[in-house]
Amino acid sequence: MKVKTSITLSASILEQLSSLETKYTNRSKLIEEAIVLFLEKIKKEVRNQNDLSILNKNSDSLNKEALEVLEFQN
């Protein structure tokens, strides 16, 4: 479901959007696609940060396990 809304943009941004409009059916579609990409980027950054936090929390045991595997291989 689409909901009509209003946003305020600087003149330079609006000009840049208008110059790209030939590639897109309309400005609304272009802005919606840009927001979708932005939201996906934010979600990925949050996921990566959560993963990094988990790795950092478990780094000592993971490093110990890796060393044991390397010692076993020798």
C-alpha positions, 0 to 999 in steps of 0.5 A: 500500500502506498501512502502519500507524503511530503518531503523537503529537498534542497534545490541542488538535490532536486536538480540531480534527481530530475537529471536522473528521472529519464532512467526512472519512471518518476521521482517518487519511484527513484526516491523510494528505491534510494530509501530501500537501498539505504535501509538495507545498508543500515540493516547490514551494518547492524547485522555486521556489528552484532556479528563482530560483537559476538566474535569479540565476546568469544575471541579467546575461546575461538583463538584457543580452538584455532591454535589447538587445530594448528597444533594437531596438524603438525 
